[in-house]
Amino acid sequence: MIRKWWHDKVAYQIYPKSFYDSNGDGIGDLPGIISKLDYLKDLGIDIIWLSPCYRSPLADQGYDISDYYDIDPRFGTMEDMDRLIAEAKKRNMYILMDLVVNHCSDEHEWFQKACEDPDGEYGNFFYLRDKKEGELPTNWRSYFGGPVWEDLPGTNKQYLHVFHKKQPDLNWENPRLREEVYKNINWWLDKGLAGFRIDAIINIKKALPFKNYAPDREDGLTSMHNMLAEAKGIGEFLGEMRARTFQKYDAFSVGEVFNEKEDEIPDFIGDNGYFSSMFDFNETVFGSSQNGWYDAKPITPDDYKRCCFETQQKIGSTGFVSNIIENHDEPRGVSRYIPQGDCCPESKKMLAALNFMLRGLPFIYQGQELGMENVPFQSIEEIDDISTKDEYQVALDAGCTPEEALAAVSRLSRDNARTPMQWSAEENAGFTTGTPWLKPNPNYTAINAASQETDPDSVRSFYKKLIALRKNPEYKETIVYGTLEPVWEDRHNLMAYYRKGDKTLLVVGNYQRASQTITLDVPYKKILLNNYKDAPKSSQAIELQGYQVLILEM
């Protein structure tokens, strides 16, 4: 593997709207992020990925972009963005932005021009079809529910949107559209951006010609995944994009890639891959049901272990996967992956270590380092997220009571990760002096950065130790480039693996409340990290306490 500048880094995702509000309007902003750079530097963060802060009507929280060359006034100005890039650089930190090019906003100039002249140049920037009375061009279901087709205002045509109706899909088959995308990417890289996280990128290639698929719900529509499974040739687009943009700048790129085929992994993240890395979603998609969230199966500790090891085996040394516990599209990881009722500092630290020590690039989502948890939503009125509202209706339509529907969607709602960052026990979690756009999790008085920064036993302090260990010159080679070998795979509620390079490290977590004992072939040499104060009594027959995790040098 060709060694790259980003291999030994640690990344952190910021959801700007909820990170820190500098001006009291209830919405997080770029000056707020700048003011917290030293907090992130102290933690050990190198790469910061910002969820979208481009100009947008926020129909899908900024993933509907109306101007790729401008910052939304809610978040600040282009001068603020330039200052953020410069201030990060001073601290040897790198800024990534979200690249959202499967679709734009219906308020984007291109779409407005397509409405004015659907048969003109900009009509071909989108997928337009003639409207037929009582019949849709295809029976595909949008990711947010309902058909993917919407009337093009002022015309007799319809346009395709696989997400929200305010997010028309861009026609990547059109070379002129691709040129515009590349021009914008390079404009940002020229500004000093270090790279991009690439949103929903698998969707840019549609199976042509368009056709219907067998309906999979009573609405007569079909999941987008049926079409995507037949789509061929996405590599031509992605390879061209890499050559025309990222490659020229040695930029970092991480793809949001679902349903890739195993033989495609070298194409995606090999030495000359389309991207530098891609996220591991094996754990996040586990248990999902085509019926909807209400039918999703909870993940057990043994499931979680299996999902992690499957990805590690699949990727091997082909490239670098990006490991996550949570992000802006998922619930809080500690509420999802730790059995109900067992969330505590010890279990949160165990989950952190088991994920962080996997081979690949660790991504931390804002508040994850504090062990932020899911929100106890009292009613659907408290929910802002469009996909949660859709899934609530799906659950009701399937016969769930309102209470059952709310419980089902609360568990998986994206709003769990979008509540304000919990900075302190002060009003509104110290996030804003105004009225926050989304109510903070009421547990902010107990879980917050101010109390954890000064507590050597806090979850944040443990993350800081994990990051320091990854960067320690003595162990860096093994942790960054060493192989991963699972051990005791069949042991119930135990997750353990070796990292082998110039050193041999054993990472072992007791994924349950009851203690259990492991016996090592040889005594360990040194404890590098332990989420309990006391060391094991024996260096060979080790009794692990509930949710204890150890990182041992062998």
C-alpha positions as CSV (number, residue, x, y, z in Angstrom):
1,M,0.0,0.0,0.0
2,I,1.2,3.5,-0.9
3,R,1.5,5.4,2.3
4,K,-0.5,8.6,2.5
5,W,-0.5,11.8,4.6
6,W,-3.9,11.0,6.1
7,H,-3.3,7.3,7.2
8,D,-2.2,8.1,10.8
9,K,-4.8,10.9,11.4
10,V,-7.9,11.0,13.5
11,A,-11.0,12.7,12.0
12,Y,-14.0,14.5,13.7
13,Q,-17.3,15.2,12.1
14,I,-19.1,18.5,12.9
15,Y,-22.7,19.2,12.2
16,P,-22.4,23.0,12.0
17,K,-26.1,23.7,12.9
18,S,-25.7,22.0,16.2
19,F,-22.0,22.5,17.2
20,Y,-21.7,26.0,18.7
21,D,-23.6,29.2,18.2
22,S,-21.5,32.4,18.4
23,N,-24.2,35.0,17.9
24,G,-27.2,33.8,19.9
25,D,-29.6,33.1,17.0
26,G,-30.0,29.4,18.1
27,I,-28.1,28.0,15.1
28,G,-24.4,26.8,15.2
29,D,-22.1,28.7,12.9
30,L,-18.5,28.9,11.4
31,P,-17.3,31.5,14.0
32,G,-18.5,29.0,16.6
33,I,-16.5,26.2,15.1
34,I,-13.4,28.5,15.0
35,S,-13.8,29.3,18.7
36,K,-13.7,25.5,19.5
37,L,-10.7,24.5,17.4
38,D,-8.5,24.4,20.5
39,Y,-11.0,22.0,22.1
40,L,-10.6,19.7,19.2
41,K,-6.8,20.1,19.0
42,D,-6.6,19.3,22.7
43,L,-8.5,16.1,22.0
44,G,-6.0,15.2,19.3
45,I,-8.1,15.7,16.2
46,D,-6.3,16.3,12.8
47,I,-9.1,16.2,10.2
48,I,-12.5,18.0,10.6
49,W,-15.4,17.2,8.3
50,L,-18.1,19.8,8.1
51,S,-21.6,18.7,7.2
52,P,-23.0,21.1,4.6
53,C,-22.9,24.8,5.3
54,Y,-23.4,25.9,1.7
55,R,-26.3,28.3,0.8
56,S,-29.5,26.2,1.1
57,P,-33.2,26.4,2.0
58,L,-32.5,23.5,4.5
59,A,-35.3,21.3,3.3
60,D,-32.9,18.4,4.2
61,Q,-30.7,20.3,6.6
62,G,-28.3,21.6,4.0
63,Y,-28.0,18.5,1.8
64,D,-30.1,20.6,-0.7
65,I,-27.6,23.1,-2.0
66,S,-28.8,26.2,-3.9
67,D,-25.3,27.6,-4.4
68,Y,-22.1,25.5,-4.3
69,Y,-19.9,28.7,-4.2
70,D,-21.4,30.3,-1.2
71,I,-21.9,29.9,2.6
72,D,-25.4,30.1,3.9
73,P,-25.8,33.3,5.9
74,R,-27.2,31.2,8.9
75,F,-23.7,29.7,9.2
76,G,-21.6,32.8,8.4
77,T,-19.7,34.2,5.4
78,M,-17.1,33.0,2.9
79,E,-14.6,35.1,4.9
80,D,-15.5,33.0,8.0
81,M,-14.8,29.9,5.9
82,D,-11.5,31.3,4.7
83,R,-10.6,32.1,8.4
84,L,-11.6,28.6,9.5
85,I,-9.3,27.0,6.9
86,A,-6.5,29.3,7.9
87,E,-6.9,28.8,11.7
88,A,-7.1,25.1,11.2
89,K,-3.9,25.2,9.2
90,K,-2.1,27.1,12.0
91,R,-2.9,24.1,14.2
92,N,-1.9,21.5,11.6
93,M,-5.5,20.5,11.1
94,Y,-7.3,19.9,7.9
95,I,-10.8,20.9,6.8
96,L,-13.1,18.7,4.7
97,M,-16.5,19.8,3.3
98,D,-19.4,17.7,2.2
99,L,-19.6,17.1,-1.5
100,V,-23.3,16.7,-2.4
101,V,-23.5,16.2,-6.1
102,N,-26.1,13.5,-6.6
103,H,-28.7,16.3,-6.4
104,C,-28.9,20.0,-5.8
105,S,-31.8,22.2,-4.5
106,D,-34.8,23.1,-6.5
107,E,-33.8,26.7,-5.7
108,H,-30.4,26.3,-7.5
109,E,-30.0,28.4,-10.6
110,W,-29.7,25.3,-12.8
111,F,-33.1,24.0,-11.8
112,Q,-34.7,27.4,-12.2
113,K,-33.4,27.6,-15.8
114,A,-34.6,24.1,-16.4
115,C,-38.1,25.2,-15.4
116,E,-37.9,28.1,-17.8
117,D,-36.7,26.0,-20.7
118,P,-37.0,22.3,-20.0
119,D,-35.8,21.5,-23.6
120,G,-32.8,23.8,-23.3
121,E,-29.3,23.3,-22.0
122,Y,-30.2,23.1,-18.3
123,G,-33.1,20.8,-18.8
124,N,-30.4,18.2,-19.5
125,F,-28.8,18.8,-16.2
126,F,-31.7,16.8,-14.6
127,Y,-33.8,13.8,-15.4
128,L,-37.0,15.1,-17.0
129,R,-39.8,13.0,-18.5
130,D,-43.0,13.9,-20.2
131,K,-46.0,13.8,-17.8
132,K,-48.6,11.1,-18.5
133,E,-52.0,11.3,-16.8
134,G,-52.4,8.7,-14.1
135,E,-49.0,7.2,-14.7
136,L,-45.5,7.8,-13.3
137,P,-42.4,7.3,-15.4
138,T,-41.2,4.6,-12.9
139,N,-42.5,3.1,-9.6
140,W,-39.4,3.9,-7.6
141,R,-39.9,5.0,-4.0
142,S,-37.9,8.0,-2.7
143,Y,-35.6,7.4,0.3
144,F,-37.9,9.8,2.2
145,G,-41.1,8.1,1.1
146,G,-43.5,8.6,-1.8
147,P,-42.7,8.5,-5.6
148,V,-39.4,9.8,-6.9
149,W,-41.3,11.9,-9.6
150,E,-42.6,15.5,-9.1
151,D,-44.2,17.9,-11.6
152,L,-41.7,20.4,-13.0
153,P,-43.3,23.8,-12.3
154,G,-44.9,25.5,-15.2
155,T,-44.3,22.6,-17.7
156,N,-45.9,19.3,-18.8
157,K,-42.8,17.4,-17.5
158,Q,-41.8,15.7,-14.3
159,Y,-38.4,15.5,-12.7
160,L,-36.6,12.8,-10.7
161,H,-35.7,13.2,-7.0
162,V,-34.5,10.1,-5.2
163,F,-34.4,12.1,-1.9
164,H,-36.7,15.0,-1.0
165,K,-38.8,16.7,-3.7
166,K,-36.7,19.8,-3.2
167,Q,-33.6,17.8,-4.2
168,P,-33.8,17.1,-7.9
169,D,-31.2,14.5,-9.1
170,L,-28.4,15.8,-11.3
171,N,-27.9,14.0,-14.6
172,W,-24.4,12.6,-14.5
173,E,-24.8,11.2,-18.0
174,N,-24.4,14.8,-19.2
175,P,-20.7,15.7,-19.6
176,R,-21.5,19.4,-19.3
177,L,-22.9,18.8,-15.8
178,R,-19.8,16.8,-14.8
179,E,-17.6,19.7,-15.9
180,E,-19.5,22.0,-13.6
181,V,-19.1,19.6,-10.7
182,Y,-15.3,19.3,-11.2
183,K,-14.9,23.0,-11.6
184,N,-16.5,23.5,-8.2
185,I,-14.5,20.8,-6.5
186,N,-11.2,22.4,-7.8
187,W,-12.3,25.9,-6.8
188,W,-12.6,24.7,-3.1
189,L,-9.4,22.7,-3.2
190,D,-7.6,25.9,-4.5
191,K,-9.0,27.6,-1.5
192,G,-7.0,25.3,0.8
193,L,-9.6,22.7,1.6
194,A,-8.0,19.3,2.3
195,G,-10.7,17.2,0.6
196,F,-14.3,16.0,0.9
197,R,-16.7,13.6,2.3
198,I,-18.8,12.5,-0.7
199,D,-22.5,12.1,0.0
200,A,-24.9,9.4,-1.4
201,I,-22.5,8.9,-4.4
202,I,-23.7,5.5,-5.4
203,N,-27.0,7.1,-6.6
204,I,-25.3,9.1,-9.4
205,K,-25.5,6.1,-11.7
206,K,-29.0,5.1,-12.7
207,A,-29.9,1.9,-14.5
208,L,-30.8,3.0,-18.1
209,P,-33.3,2.9,-19.7
210,F,-35.6,3.6,-16.7
211,K,-38.1,0.8,-15.9
212,N,-40.4,-0.4,-13.2
213,Y,-39.5,-3.1,-10.6
214,A,-41.8,-5.4,-8.6
215,P,-43.6,-3.4,-5.9
216,D,-42.4,-4.3,-2.3
217,R,-45.0,-2.4,-0.2
218,E,-48.7,-1.8,-0.5
219,D,-48.0,1.7,-1.9
220,G,-47.2,-0.1,-5.2
221,L,-43.7,1.4,-5.2
222,T,-40.3,-0.3,-5.0
223,S,-37.1,0.4,-3.1
224,M,-34.4,2.4,-4.8
225,H,-32.0,-0.4,-4.1
226,N,-33.6,-2.6,-6.8
227,M,-32.7,-0.1,-9.5
228,L,-29.2,0.6,-8.0
229,A,-28.5,-3.2,-8.1
230,E,-28.8,-3.1,-11.9
231,A,-26.9,0.2,-12.4
232,K,-23.6,-0.4,-14.3
233,G,-20.7,1.8,-15.0
234,I,-20.4,4.1,-12.0
235,G,-16.7,3.6,-12.1
236,E,-16.4,5.7,-15.3
237,F,-17.8,8.7,-13.5
238,L,-15.9,8.2,-10.3
239,G,-12.6,7.5,-12.0
240,E,-13.0,10.7,-14.1
241,M,-13.8,12.8,-11.0
242,R,-10.8,11.5,-9.2
243,A,-8.4,12.2,-12.1
244,R,-9.9,15.7,-12.7
245,T,-10.0,16.8,-9.1
246,F,-8.7,14.9,-6.0
247,Q,-5.7,13.3,-7.6
248,K,-4.2,16.6,-8.7
249,Y,-4.2,18.0,-5.2
250,D,-3.4,14.8,-3.2
251,A,-6.7,15.6,-1.5
252,F,-8.4,13.3,1.0
253,S,-11.8,11.9,-0.1
254,V,-14.1,9.5,1.8
255,G,-17.1,8.1,0.2
256,E,-20.6,7.4,1.6
257,V,-20.7,4.0,-0.2
258,F,-23.4,1.5,0.5
259,N,-23.9,-1.9,-1.3
260,E,-20.5,-2.0,-3.0
261,K,-19.6,-5.4,-4.4
262,E,-16.6,-7.2,-2.8
263,D,-14.6,-7.3,-6.1
264,E,-15.1,-3.5,-6.4
265,I,-13.3,-2.6,-3.2
266,P,-9.8,-2.2,-4.9
267,D,-11.6,0.1,-7.4
268,F,-13.0,2.2,-4.6
269,I,-10.2,2.4,-2.1
270,G,-7.2,0.6,-3.6
271,D,-3.9,2.4,-4.3
272,N,-5.5,4.1,-7.3
273,G,-9.1,4.0,-6.0
274,Y,-11.8,6.5,-6.7
275,F,-11.6,7.6,-3.0
276,S,-9.0,7.7,-0.3
277,S,-11.4,5.8,2.0
278,M,-15.0,4.8,2.5
279,F,-17.1,4.4,5.5
280,D,-17.9,1.1,7.1
281,F,-21.7,0.9,7.3
282,N,-21.9,-2.8,8.1
283,E,-23.0,-2.2,11.7
284,T,-25.4,0.7,10.8
285,V,-27.4,-1.3,8.2
286,F,-27.6,-4.4,10.3
287,G,-31.1,-5.4,11.1
288,S,-32.8,-3.0,8.7
289,S,-36.0,-4.1,7.1
290,Q,-37.5,-3.1,3.7
291,N,-40.8,-2.7,5.6
292,G,-39.5,0.3,7.6
293,W,-37.8,1.2,10.9
294,Y,-40.6,-0.2,12.9
295,D,-39.6,-3.7,11.7
296,A,-35.8,-3.2,12.3
297,K,-34.1,-5.8,14.4
298,P,-31.9,-4.5,17.3
299,I,-28.2,-5.3,17.1
300,T,-26.6,-7.6,19.8
301,P,-23.0,-7.5,21.0
302,D,-22.3,-10.7,19.0
303,D,-23.9,-9.1,15.9
304,Y,-21.8,-6.0,16.4
305,K,-18.6,-8.0,16.7
306,R,-19.4,-10.0,13.6
307,C,-20.2,-6.9,11.5
308,C,-16.9,-5.3,12.4
309,F,-14.8,-8.4,11.6
310,E,-16.7,-9.0,8.3
311,T,-15.6,-5.5,7.1
312,Q,-12.0,-6.0,8.3
313,Q,-11.7,-9.3,6.5
314,K,-13.3,-7.9,3.4
315,I,-11.0,-4.9,3.2
316,G,-7.9,-6.6,4.5
317,S,-4.8,-4.6,3.3
318,T,-6.5,-3.4,0.1
319,G,-7.0,0.0,1.5
320,F,-8.2,2.1,4.4
321,V,-11.8,1.9,5.6
322,S,-13.2,4.7,7.8
323,N,-14.6,3.4,11.0
324,I,-17.6,5.1,12.7
325,I,-19.8,4.5,15.7
326,E,-22.3,7.2,14.7
327,N,-22.8,10.2,12.4
328,H,-25.4,12.8,11.5
329,D,-27.7,10.2,9.8
330,E,-27.6,7.7,12.6
331,P,-28.8,7.5,16.3
332,R,-26.2,7.8,19.0
333,G,-23.9,4.8,19.0
334,V,-23.9,4.2,22.7
335,S,-27.7,3.9,22.7
336,R,-27.6,1.6,19.7
337,Y,-24.7,-0.8,20.3
338,I,-24.8,-1.0,24.1
339,P,-27.6,-3.2,25.5
340,Q,-30.6,-1.2,26.8
341,G,-30.0,-0.1,30.4
342,D,-26.3,-0.7,30.3
343,C,-25.1,2.8,29.2
344,C,-22.5,3.9,31.7
345,P,-18.9,5.4,31.4
346,E,-17.3,1.9,31.4
347,S,-19.5,0.5,28.6
348,K,-19.0,3.7,26.5
349,K,-15.3,3.5,26.9
350,M,-15.3,-0.2,25.9
351,L,-17.3,0.6,22.7
352,A,-14.9,3.5,22.0
353,A,-11.8,1.3,22.3
354,L,-13.2,-1.7,20.3
355,N,-14.1,0.6,17.4
356,F,-11.1,2.9,17.6
357,M,-8.5,0.2,17.5
358,L,-9.8,-1.4,14.3
359,R,-7.6,-1.1,11.2
360,G,-8.6,2.0,9.3
361,L,-9.2,5.7,9.9
362,P,-11.2,6.5,13.1
363,F,-14.0,9.1,12.7
364,I,-15.5,10.7,15.8
365,Y,-18.9,12.4,15.5
366,Q,-19.5,15.5,17.7
367,G,-20.4,14.6,21.2
368,Q,-19.4,11.0,20.7
369,E,-16.3,11.7,22.8
370,L,-18.6,12.7,25.6
371,G,-20.8,9.6,25.3
372,M,-23.8,11.6,24.3
373,E,-27.0,9.5,24.2
374,N,-30.3,9.2,22.4
375,V,-33.1,11.6,23.2
376,P,-36.2,10.6,25.2
377,F,-38.7,12.1,22.6
378,Q,-42.2,12.6,24.1
379,S,-44.1,13.1,20.9
380,I,-43.6,13.2,17.1
381,E,-44.1,17.0,17.4
382,E,-40.6,17.2,18.9
383,I,-39.0,15.6,15.8
384,D,-37.6,17.8,13.0
385,D,-36.1,15.2,10.7
386,I,-38.1,14.5,7.5
387,S,-37.1,10.8,7.3
388,T,-38.2,10.1,10.9
389,K,-41.6,11.7,10.2
390,D,-42.0,9.5,7.1
391,E,-41.0,6.4,9.0
392,Y,-43.5,7.3,11.8
393,Q,-46.3,7.4,9.2
394,V,-45.0,4.1,7.7
395,A,-45.3,2.5,11.2
396,L,-48.8,3.8,11.7
397,D,-49.9,2.5,8.2
398,A,-48.5,-0.9,9.2
399,G,-50.8,-1.0,12.2
400,C,-48.5,0.3,15.0
401,T,-50.2,2.4,17.7
402,P,-48.9,6.0,18.0
403,E,-46.9,5.0,21.1
404,E,-45.3,2.0,19.3
405,A,-44.6,4.1,16.2
406,L,-42.9,6.8,18.3
407,A,-40.8,4.2,20.2
408,A,-39.7,2.6,16.9
409,V,-38.6,5.8,15.2
410,S,-37.1,7.4,18.3
411,R,-34.6,4.5,18.5
412,L,-33.3,5.3,15.0
413,S,-34.1,9.0,14.5
414,R,-31.4,11.1,12.9
415,D,-32.4,13.9,15.4
416,N,-30.7,11.9,18.2
417,A,-27.4,13.0,16.7
418,R,-28.6,16.5,15.7
419,T,-29.5,17.9,19.2
420,P,-27.0,20.6,20.3
421,M,-23.5,19.7,21.4
422,Q,-23.4,19.5,25.1
423,W,-20.8,22.0,26.1
424,S,-21.7,22.7,29.7
425,A,-24.5,22.3,32.4
426,E,-25.5,25.9,31.7
427,E,-28.8,26.7,30.0
428,N,-29.2,25.1,26.5
429,A,-26.2,23.0,27.2
430,G,-24.0,26.1,26.7
431,F,-24.7,25.8,23.0
432,T,-26.5,29.1,22.6
433,T,-27.6,32.2,24.5
434,G,-30.8,32.2,22.3
435,T,-33.4,29.6,21.6
436,P,-31.8,26.5,20.1
437,W,-33.2,25.3,16.7
438,L,-33.6,21.8,18.3
439,K,-34.1,21.2,22.0
440,P,-31.0,19.9,23.8
441,N,-31.0,16.4,25.3
442,P,-32.2,16.9,28.9
443,N,-29.3,14.9,30.2
444,Y,-26.8,17.7,29.3
445,T,-26.5,18.7,33.0
446,A,-24.9,15.3,33.6
447,I,-23.1,14.7,30.2
448,N,-21.1,17.7,29.0
449,A,-17.7,18.8,27.9
450,A,-17.0,21.2,30.7
451,S,-17.2,18.5,33.4
452,Q,-15.4,15.9,31.3
453,E,-12.4,18.0,30.3
454,T,-11.2,18.3,33.9
455,D,-12.1,14.7,34.9
456,P,-9.2,12.2,34.2
457,D,-11.7,9.3,34.3
458,S,-14.3,10.8,31.9
459,V,-15.3,9.3,28.6
460,R,-13.6,12.3,26.8
461,S,-10.4,11.7,28.7
462,F,-10.5,8.0,27.6
463,Y,-10.9,9.1,23.9
464,K,-8.0,11.5,24.4
465,K,-5.9,8.5,25.6
466,L,-7.0,6.4,22.7
467,I,-6.0,9.1,20.2
468,A,-2.6,9.6,22.0
469,L,-1.9,5.8,21.8
470,R,-2.6,5.8,18.0
471,K,-0.1,8.6,17.6
472,N,2.5,7.2,20.0
473,P,5.7,6.7,17.9
474,E,6.2,3.4,19.7
475,Y,2.9,1.9,18.7
476,K,1.8,4.0,15.7
477,E,3.2,1.6,13.0
478,T,1.2,-1.4,14.5
479,I,-2.0,0.5,15.1
480,V,-2.1,2.3,11.7
481,Y,-0.6,-0.4,9.4
482,G,-0.6,-3.6,11.4
483,T,-2.9,-6.6,10.5
484,L,-6.0,-7.4,12.5
485,E,-6.6,-10.9,13.6
486,P,-9.9,-11.8,15.5
487,V,-9.5,-14.1,18.5
488,W,-12.1,-16.0,20.6
489,E,-14.6,-15.2,17.9
490,D,-17.2,-17.8,19.2
491,R,-17.1,-16.5,22.8
492,H,-20.5,-15.0,23.6
493,N,-20.4,-11.2,24.5
494,L,-16.6,-11.0,24.1
495,M,-14.9,-9.1,21.3
496,A,-11.2,-9.5,21.0
497,Y,-8.6,-9.1,18.3
498,Y,-4.8,-8.8,17.8
499,R,-3.2,-5.9,16.0
500,K,0.1,-7.2,14.6
501,G,3.0,-5.1,13.2
502,D,6.4,-4.5,14.7
503,K,4.5,-5.0,18.0
504,T,1.7,-7.4,19.0
505,L,-1.3,-5.7,20.7
506,L,-4.4,-7.5,22.1
507,V,-7.6,-5.5,22.3
508,V,-10.3,-7.3,24.4
509,G,-13.7,-6.2,25.6
510,N,-16.1,-7.9,27.9
511,Y,-19.4,-6.9,26.1
512,Q,-21.7,-7.6,29.0
513,R,-22.5,-6.7,32.7
514,A,-21.4,-10.0,34.2
515,S,-17.6,-10.7,34.5
516,Q,-15.9,-13.3,32.4
517,T,-12.4,-14.8,32.3
518,I,-10.0,-15.2,29.4
519,T,-6.7,-17.2,29.5
520,L,-3.8,-15.9,27.4
521,D,-1.3,-18.3,25.9
522,V,1.5,-16.2,27.3
523,P,1.5,-13.4,30.0
524,Y,1.0,-9.9,28.6
525,K,3.9,-7.5,28.8
526,K,2.2,-4.2,29.5
527,I,-1.3,-2.7,29.9
528,L,-1.6,0.2,27.4
529,L,-5.2,1.1,28.2
530,N,-7.8,0.0,30.8
531,N,-11.2,1.5,31.5
532,Y,-11.0,0.3,35.1
533,K,-8.6,1.7,37.7
534,D,-7.3,-1.7,38.9
535,A,-5.1,-3.9,36.8
536,P,-6.0,-7.6,36.5
537,K,-4.7,-9.8,39.3
538,S,-3.1,-12.2,36.9
539,S,-1.2,-11.5,33.7
540,Q,-2.4,-14.7,32.1
541,A,-5.8,-15.8,33.5
542,I,-7.6,-12.5,33.3
543,E,-11.0,-11.8,34.9
544,L,-12.7,-9.1,33.0
545,Q,-15.2,-7.0,34.9
546,G,-18.5,-5.9,33.4
547,Y,-17.8,-3.9,30.2
548,Q,-14.1,-3.9,30.9
549,V,-11.8,-3.3,27.9
550,L,-8.0,-3.8,27.9
551,I,-5.4,-2.9,25.3
552,L,-2.4,-5.1,26.0
553,E,1.1,-5.2,24.6
554,M,2.0,-8.9,24.3
